[in-house]
Amino acid sequence: MKKFPKLNLSLPRLTFKDTPINAYLVYTLVIFAFLLGMLTNKVMYLEKAAANPPAAAAGAAANPNQPPPAPAVVEGLDAGKLPPLGNLDAKVTMIEFSDFQCPFCKKYFDEAYKDVYEKYVKTGKVKFAYRHFPLTSIHPNAQKAAEAAECANEQGKFWEFHDTLFKNQDTWAPKPAADAETDWVTYAGELGMNTSQFQSCVDTEKYKKNVDDDAAVATSQAQVEATPTFFINGTRLVGAVPFAEIQKIVDEELKK
């Protein structure tokens, strides 16, 4: 076997002189290595998270402050204290939670309410009920308008006053409270009501509790979040929907 000559290699020894510059360099390298390690760990964590995204349900469970969606159907909702329209024994009950100052409620009144009344209420197929849900944070006259409608009901004129408020919403809604009330008294007189009795009823907040009770049912049992909201035999329908959407649900209920 051929022998190779032994090589003697010597590596140069690195030494650092005890100078401020070299000490600073060593310190900088140590910090850099530390930061590099942290960055590497972060990248590995993010890659792992991207490869295993959490399920949507887990995400929802992790956010307890997010309210659950309102149920599509609400059972056991009654028609409230105001007199309903139509056949009291009708197969279908339609309940509207509404706000007299709400522009979307007026839109429903202008575009679909008449068709609902003519096709279903007038023919005895649907019992239609109105319940209060004044959005007082954005409609400053809504609460008192609802109370005024209750005072009209005291004199047997709720539905006539209901129609008048929506027809004239653009007139009274933007006004200060006192001026809006003056308009309501005028409407009451035009509808044949005793205006002194009506105004006293409004001023003393005689039926405030009725309005508040409706609003409480809306937020708790019915979980209403916007106006108008309808319940057709318990099935929820939200917004100033066209008559065709209402018709579809009512016809389905009538077939049952």
C-alpha positions as CSV (number, residue, x, y, z in Angstrom):
1,M,0.0,0.0,0.0
2,K,1.4,3.3,-1.0
3,K,1.9,5.8,1.8
4,F,1.1,9.4,1.3
5,P,3.2,12.0,3.0
6,K,1.7,13.4,6.2
7,L,0.5,17.0,5.7
8,N,0.8,19.3,8.6
9,L,-1.8,22.0,8.3
10,S,-2.2,24.7,10.8
11,L,-5.2,27.0,10.9
12,P,-4.6,30.6,11.9
13,R,-6.0,31.4,15.3
14,L,-8.3,34.3,15.4
15,T,-7.9,36.5,18.3
16,F,-9.8,39.7,19.3
17,K,-7.9,42.4,20.9
18,D,-9.6,43.9,23.8
19,T,-10.7,47.1,22.0
20,P,-14.0,48.9,22.1
21,I,-14.6,48.3,18.4
22,N,-14.2,44.5,18.6
23,A,-16.4,44.3,21.7
24,Y,-19.1,46.2,19.9
25,L,-18.9,43.9,16.9
26,V,-19.3,40.8,19.0
27,Y,-22.3,42.3,20.8
28,T,-23.9,43.2,17.5
29,L,-23.4,39.7,16.1
30,V,-25.0,38.1,19.2
31,I,-28.1,40.4,18.9
32,F,-28.3,39.7,15.2
33,A,-28.3,35.9,15.8
34,F,-31.0,36.3,18.4
35,L,-33.2,38.3,16.1
36,L,-32.6,35.9,13.3
37,G,-33.7,33.0,15.5
38,M,-36.9,34.8,16.5
39,L,-37.7,35.6,12.8
40,T,-37.2,32.0,11.8
41,N,-39.6,30.8,14.5
42,K,-42.2,33.3,13.5
43,V,-42.0,32.3,9.8
44,M,-42.3,28.6,10.8
45,Y,-45.4,29.5,13.0
46,L,-47.1,31.4,10.2
47,E,-46.4,28.6,7.6
48,K,-48.0,26.1,10.0
49,A,-51.0,28.3,10.6
50,A,-51.5,28.8,6.9
51,A,-51.4,25.0,6.3
52,N,-54.0,24.4,9.0
53,P,-56.6,27.2,9.0
54,P,-59.1,27.1,11.8
55,A,-62.7,26.0,11.0
56,A,-65.3,28.7,10.7
57,A,-67.3,27.3,13.6
58,A,-64.2,27.5,15.8
59,G,-63.7,31.1,14.8
60,A,-67.3,31.9,15.7
61,A,-66.9,30.2,19.0
62,A,-63.8,32.2,19.7
63,N,-65.8,35.5,19.5
64,P,-68.4,35.3,22.2
65,N,-69.3,39.0,21.7
66,Q,-70.8,38.3,18.2
67,P,-74.6,37.8,18.6
68,P,-76.2,34.8,16.9
69,P,-78.3,35.5,13.9
70,A,-82.0,36.1,14.5
71,P,-84.1,33.0,13.9
72,A,-85.9,32.7,10.6
73,V,-89.1,31.6,12.4
74,V,-90.4,32.9,15.7
75,E,-93.1,30.8,17.3
76,G,-95.8,32.0,19.7
77,L,-95.7,35.7,18.7
78,D,-99.1,37.3,19.4
79,A,-100.7,40.2,17.6
80,G,-100.4,42.7,20.4
81,K,-102.9,45.1,21.9
82,L,-104.0,47.1,18.8
83,P,-107.0,45.9,16.8
84,P,-105.9,43.8,13.9
85,L,-107.3,44.1,10.4
86,G,-109.2,41.3,8.6
87,N,-110.6,38.0,9.7
88,L,-109.6,37.3,13.3
89,D,-109.8,33.5,12.5
90,A,-107.8,33.8,9.3
91,K,-105.4,30.9,8.5
92,V,-102.5,33.4,8.1
93,T,-101.4,36.0,10.6
94,M,-99.1,38.8,9.4
95,I,-97.5,40.9,12.1
96,E,-95.6,44.1,11.3
97,F,-93.1,45.7,13.7
98,S,-92.8,49.2,12.5
99,D,-91.8,52.8,13.1
100,F,-94.0,55.7,11.9
101,Q,-90.9,57.9,11.2
102,C,-89.0,55.1,9.4
103,P,-88.7,55.9,5.6
104,F,-88.5,52.2,4.7
105,C,-91.8,51.6,6.6
106,K,-93.3,54.4,4.5
107,K,-91.9,52.7,1.4
108,Y,-93.6,49.5,2.3
109,F,-96.8,51.4,3.0
110,D,-96.7,53.2,-0.3
111,E,-95.7,50.2,-2.5
112,A,-97.0,47.0,-1.0
113,Y,-99.4,47.6,1.9
114,K,-102.4,48.3,-0.4
115,D,-101.9,45.0,-2.3
116,V,-101.6,43.0,0.9
117,Y,-104.8,44.6,2.1
118,E,-106.8,44.1,-1.1
119,K,-105.6,40.6,-1.9
120,Y,-105.4,39.0,1.5
121,V,-106.8,41.1,4.3
122,K,-110.0,42.3,2.7
123,T,-110.8,38.8,1.4
124,G,-110.4,37.3,4.9
125,K,-107.3,35.2,4.1
126,V,-104.9,37.2,6.4
127,K,-105.2,38.8,9.8
128,F,-102.9,41.8,9.8
129,A,-101.5,43.3,13.0
130,Y,-99.3,46.3,13.7
131,R,-96.9,46.5,16.6
132,H,-94.6,49.3,17.6
133,F,-90.8,49.4,17.3
134,P,-89.8,53.1,17.3
135,L,-86.1,53.5,16.5
136,T,-85.6,56.5,18.9
137,S,-81.9,56.8,18.4
138,I,-82.4,57.9,14.8
139,H,-86.1,58.9,14.7
140,P,-86.7,61.4,17.4
141,N,-90.4,61.7,16.8
142,A,-91.1,58.0,16.5
143,Q,-91.9,57.3,20.1
144,K,-94.4,60.1,20.5
145,A,-95.9,59.3,17.1
146,A,-96.5,55.7,18.3
147,E,-98.1,57.0,21.5
148,A,-100.3,59.4,19.4
149,A,-101.5,56.4,17.3
150,E,-102.4,54.6,20.6
151,C,-104.4,57.7,21.5
152,A,-106.2,57.6,18.2
153,N,-107.0,53.9,18.9
154,E,-108.7,55.1,22.2
155,Q,-111.2,56.9,19.9
156,G,-111.5,54.0,17.5
157,K,-109.4,55.6,14.8
158,F,-106.1,53.7,14.9
159,W,-105.9,52.5,11.3
160,E,-107.1,55.8,9.9
161,F,-104.4,57.6,11.9
162,H,-101.9,54.9,10.9
163,D,-102.5,55.7,7.2
164,T,-102.5,59.4,7.8
165,L,-99.1,59.3,9.6
166,F,-97.5,57.4,6.7
167,K,-99.1,59.5,4.0
168,N,-97.9,62.7,5.6
169,Q,-94.5,61.4,7.0
170,D,-92.5,63.9,4.9
171,T,-94.4,66.7,6.5
172,W,-94.3,66.0,10.3
173,A,-91.2,63.8,10.6
174,P,-88.5,66.5,10.2
175,K,-90.2,68.9,12.5
176,P,-89.4,69.6,16.2
177,A,-91.5,67.5,18.6
178,A,-93.9,70.3,19.5
179,D,-94.6,71.1,15.9
180,A,-95.0,67.5,14.9
181,E,-97.6,67.1,17.7
182,T,-99.5,70.1,16.4
183,D,-99.7,68.3,13.1
184,W,-101.0,65.2,14.8
185,V,-103.7,67.1,16.5
186,T,-104.7,68.5,13.2
187,Y,-104.9,65.1,11.7
188,A,-107.0,63.9,14.6
189,G,-109.5,66.7,14.0
190,E,-109.7,65.8,10.3
191,L,-110.5,62.2,11.2
192,G,-113.3,63.3,13.5
193,M,-111.7,62.8,16.8
194,N,-112.1,64.8,19.9
195,T,-108.9,66.9,19.7
196,S,-108.9,68.0,23.3
197,Q,-109.1,64.4,24.5
198,F,-106.5,63.4,21.9
199,Q,-104.0,66.1,22.9
200,S,-104.4,65.4,26.6
201,C,-103.8,61.7,25.9
202,V,-100.5,62.5,24.0
203,D,-99.3,65.0,26.5
204,T,-99.8,62.7,29.5
205,E,-98.1,59.8,27.8
206,K,-101.1,57.7,28.6
207,Y,-100.2,54.8,26.4
208,K,-96.4,55.0,26.6
209,K,-96.3,51.6,28.3
210,N,-98.1,50.0,25.4
211,V,-95.4,51.2,23.0
212,D,-92.7,50.2,25.4
213,D,-94.2,46.7,25.8
214,D,-94.2,46.2,22.0
215,A,-90.6,47.4,21.8
216,A,-89.6,44.9,24.5
217,V,-91.2,42.0,22.7
218,A,-89.5,43.1,19.5
219,T,-86.1,43.0,21.0
220,S,-86.4,40.0,23.2
221,Q,-88.8,37.4,21.8
222,A,-88.9,38.5,18.1
223,Q,-85.3,39.7,18.0
224,V,-86.2,42.5,15.6
225,E,-83.2,44.6,14.5
226,A,-84.7,46.8,11.8
227,T,-88.0,48.2,10.6
228,P,-90.1,47.1,9.0
229,T,-89.9,43.5,10.1
230,F,-92.8,41.1,9.3
231,F,-93.7,37.7,10.7
232,I,-96.0,35.7,8.5
233,N,-97.2,32.8,10.6
234,G,-93.9,33.3,12.4
235,T,-91.7,33.4,9.3
236,R,-89.4,36.5,9.4
237,L,-89.3,38.9,6.5
238,V,-87.2,42.1,6.9
239,G,-87.3,45.4,5.0
240,A,-89.5,47.2,2.5
241,V,-89.9,44.1,0.5
242,P,-92.0,44.0,-2.7
243,F,-95.4,42.6,-2.6
244,A,-94.2,39.5,-4.6
245,E,-92.0,38.3,-1.7
246,I,-94.9,38.7,0.8
247,Q,-97.3,36.9,-1.6
248,K,-94.9,34.0,-2.0
249,I,-94.8,33.3,1.8
250,V,-98.5,33.9,2.3
251,D,-99.5,31.6,-0.5
252,E,-97.3,28.9,0.8
253,E,-98.9,29.2,4.2
254,L,-102.4,29.1,2.8
255,K,-101.6,25.8,1.1
256,K,-100.7,24.1,4.3
